Amino acid sequence: MGQAGNLNYTRVEEVPETVPVLPLEGALLLPGGQMPLNIFEPRYVAMIDDAFASERVIGIIQPRLDGKQNGEGDPELANIGCLGRISSLTETGDGRYLITLHGICRFRVVQEVAVDEPYRVCEVSAFAADLDLGAGADDVNRDELLRSFRQYLEANQLEADWESVTRASNETLVNALSMMSPYGPAEKQALLEAPDLRTRAETLIAITEFALARESNEDGGGNVLQ
C-alpha cells in the first residue's frame, strides 16, 4: 500500500493515467519520499492550481540526459519519473507556492499529450510494484549501506542524526539517502530506475564508493583504475 499524505493507493487502477509533469534536472522523488518545492514560474503555479483542484498528483521527471529537444524547443523527457501527491501547500503572498510532494510510485511515459495549458502533460503507466513500499526491504545490505554513508560523511566533514538513521526502516533509509545524495542527473536517474530496493541500495553504494575514490585521487591519495 502506498500512502501519500491522507490518501492510500492500494491498486494501480487508483493512480491517474494522465498527469501534469514538472521537468527538473537533478531532482529525485521516490515512492514514500517527501520533496519540498518552491513553485514560482507562472506556468507551474497554474499547474499546481489545476492539480490541487483535482487529484493533487503531478509527475517529477528529468529532461533526457542527452539534451535532445522536441519540435517546440522544450527538452525531451526521460522515460521514467515518479508521481507525487501534493500533501501540503502554502501561499507566500507574492505569487509563489511552497509545496510538499509525497512520492506515490514511479511511472513510465507512454506519450506526451497535446494540451492548451502552459505546462506539459503526459499519459503514464504506473509501476504497480511500487505501491508495496516495503517490497525487497529485507534484501538490502543495511550494514554496507551505512558503512558507505558514514565514509562519505567523514570524507566531507559532515554530520548526521545517527539516532534517526539507525531507527529508519530499510525502505526509508535507502530512498531517503538516494534522494538527499549530492550526485548528478545521470546518477539520480540510475537510482530512480533501479528495479528494487536492493538494487537501489547497491547502486547508491557503488556511486558513493566511486565518488570517494575520485575525491581521494584528486587529493593525491591514490590512483583510480579505469
C-alpha positions in Angstrom: 0.0 0.0 0.0 1.4 3.4 -1.0 0.4 6.2 1.3 0.7 9.8 0.2 -0.5 12.3 2.8 -4.0 11.3 3.8 -4.6 9.1 0.7 -3.7 5.4 0.4 -3.1 3.9 -3.0 -3.7 0.2 -2.8 -4.2 -0.6 -6.5 -2.6 0.7 -9.6 -6.0 1.5 -11.0 -6.3 4.2 -8.4 -3.3 6.1 -9.9 -4.0 8.7 -12.5 -3.1 7.7 -16.1 -2.7 11.3 -17.3 -0.8 13.8 -15.2 0.9 17.2 -15.5 4.7 16.8 -15.3 7.4 19.1 -13.8 10.7 18.6 -15.6 13.5 19.1 -13.0 17.1 18.3 -13.8 19.0 16.6 -11.0 15.8 16.1 -9.0 14.8 12.7 -7.5 11.5 11.8 -5.9 11.0 8.2 -4.8 7.9 6.3 -3.5 7.3 7.2 0.1 9.8 10.1 -0.1 8.9 13.8 0.5 10.1 16.6 -1.7 9.7 20.3 -0.8 9.4 22.6 -3.8 9.3 26.4 -4.3 6.9 27.0 -7.2 7.3 30.4 -8.8 7.1 30.2 -12.6 3.6 31.2 -13.7 3.0 28.0 -15.8 3.9 25.8 -12.9 1.8 27.9 -10.5 -1.1 27.3 -12.9 -0.2 23.6 -12.9 -0.3 23.4 -9.1 -3.7 25.2 -9.1 -5.1 22.7 -11.5 -3.6 19.7 -9.8 -4.8 20.8 -6.4 -8.3 21.3 -7.7 -8.4 17.7 -8.9 -6.3 14.7 -7.7 -3.3 16.6 -6.4 -1.0 14.4 -8.4 1.9 15.6 -10.6 4.9 13.8 -12.1 8.5 14.7 -11.3 10.8 13.8 -14.2 14.2 14.7 -15.5 14.9 16.0 -19.0 16.7 13.5 -21.2 20.4 13.3 -20.3 21.5 13.8 -23.9 19.8 17.3 -24.1 17.6 16.4 -27.1 14.8 18.8 -27.7 11.3 18.3 -29.2 9.8 20.3 -32.0 8.7 23.0 -29.6 12.2 23.7 -28.3 11.5 22.0 -25.0 13.8 19.3 -23.6 12.7 15.8 -24.3 11.7 13.9 -21.2 13.4 10.9 -19.6 11.4 7.7 -19.9 10.8 7.2 -16.2 9.8 9.6 -13.5 7.9 9.5 -10.2 4.4 10.6 -9.3 3.9 12.7 -6.2 0.8 13.9 -4.4 0.6 17.4 -3.1 0.4 16.8 0.7 0.9 20.4 1.8 0.6 23.8 0.1 1.4 27.3 1.4 0.8 30.6 -0.3 3.6 33.0 0.2 1.7 36.2 -0.7 4.0 37.1 -3.6 2.6 34.6 -6.1 4.6 31.6 -5.1 3.6 28.3 -3.6 5.6 26.3 -1.2 4.5 22.7 -1.6 5.5 19.2 -0.4 5.2 16.3 -2.7 4.8 12.8 -1.2 6.0 10.1 -3.6 3.4 7.6 -4.8 5.1 5.4 -7.4 7.3 5.6 -10.4 5.9 5.8 -13.9 6.9 5.2 -17.5 6.0 7.9 -20.0 3.6 6.4 -22.6 3.3 9.6 -24.6 3.2 13.4 -24.1 -0.3 14.8 -24.6 -1.0 17.9 -26.6 -2.9 20.4 -24.3 -3.9 24.0 -24.2 -2.4 24.5 -20.7 1.0 26.2 -20.4 2.6 23.2 -18.7 3.3 19.7 -20.1 1.0 16.7 -19.6 1.9 13.0 -20.1 0.0 9.8 -20.4 1.8 7.5 -18.0 2.0 3.8 -16.9 2.5 3.4 -13.2 4.8 0.9 -11.6 2.3 -1.2 -9.7 5.1 -2.9 -7.6 6.0 0.4 -6.0 2.7 0.6 -4.2 4.1 -2.2 -1.9 6.6 0.2 -0.3 8.4 -2.5 1.8 8.9 -5.0 -1.0 12.5 -6.2 -1.1 13.5 -4.3 2.1 14.8 -7.5 3.7 17.3 -8.0 0.9 19.0 -4.6 1.5 22.6 -4.9 2.8 22.0 -2.3 5.6 25.4 -2.6 7.2 27.2 -2.0 3.9 24.9 1.0 3.1 25.5 2.6 6.5 29.3 2.0 6.2 29.3 3.7 2.8 27.2 6.6 4.1 29.5 7.1 7.1 32.6 7.1 5.0 31.1 9.8 2.7 30.2 11.9 5.7 33.6 11.6 7.2 35.4 12.4 3.9 33.3 15.5 3.5 33.4 16.5 7.2 29.6 16.3 7.5 27.4 15.0 10.3 24.1 13.2 10.5 21.5 12.4 13.1 22.6 8.8 13.6 19.8 8.1 16.1 17.2 8.8 13.4 19.3 7.0 10.8 19.5 3.8 12.9 15.8 3.9 13.6 14.8 4.2 9.9 13.4 1.2 8.1 15.4 -0.2 5.2 12.9 1.2 2.7 13.0 4.7 4.3 16.8 4.6 4.6 17.5 3.6 1.0 15.1 6.1 -0.5 15.9 9.0 1.8 19.7 8.6 1.2 19.1 8.3 -2.5 17.0 11.5 -2.6 19.4 13.5 -0.5 22.6 12.3 -2.2 24.6 15.1 -3.9 25.1 13.3 -7.2 24.4 14.4 -10.8 21.4 13.8 -13.1 22.8 10.5 -14.5 23.3 9.1 -11.1 19.9 10.3 -9.9 18.3 8.7 -12.9 20.1 5.4 -12.2 18.8 5.4 -8.6 15.3 6.1 -9.9 15.4 3.3 -12.4 16.8 0.6 -10.1 14.2 -2.2 -10.2 14.0 -2.8 -6.5 15.3 -1.6 -3.1 18.2 -4.0 -3.0 19.5 -2.8 -6.4 18.9 0.8 -5.5 21.0 0.3 -2.3 23.7 -1.4 -4.3 23.7 1.4 -6.9 23.9 4.0 -4.2 26.9 2.2 -2.6 28.7 1.9 -5.9 28.1 5.6 -6.8 29.3 6.7 -3.3 32.4 4.5 -3.4 33.3 5.8 -6.9 32.9 9.4 -5.7 35.1 8.7 -2.7 37.8 7.1 -4.8 37.7 10.0 -7.2 38.0 12.5 -4.4 40.9 10.6 -3.0 42.6 10.6 -6.4 42.1 14.3 -6.8 43.6 14.9 -3.4 46.6 12.9 -4.4 45.6 9.9 -2.3 46.0 7.3 -5.0 45.0 6.2 -8.4 41.6 5.3 -9.7 41.6 2.4 -12.0 39.8 3.0 -15.3 
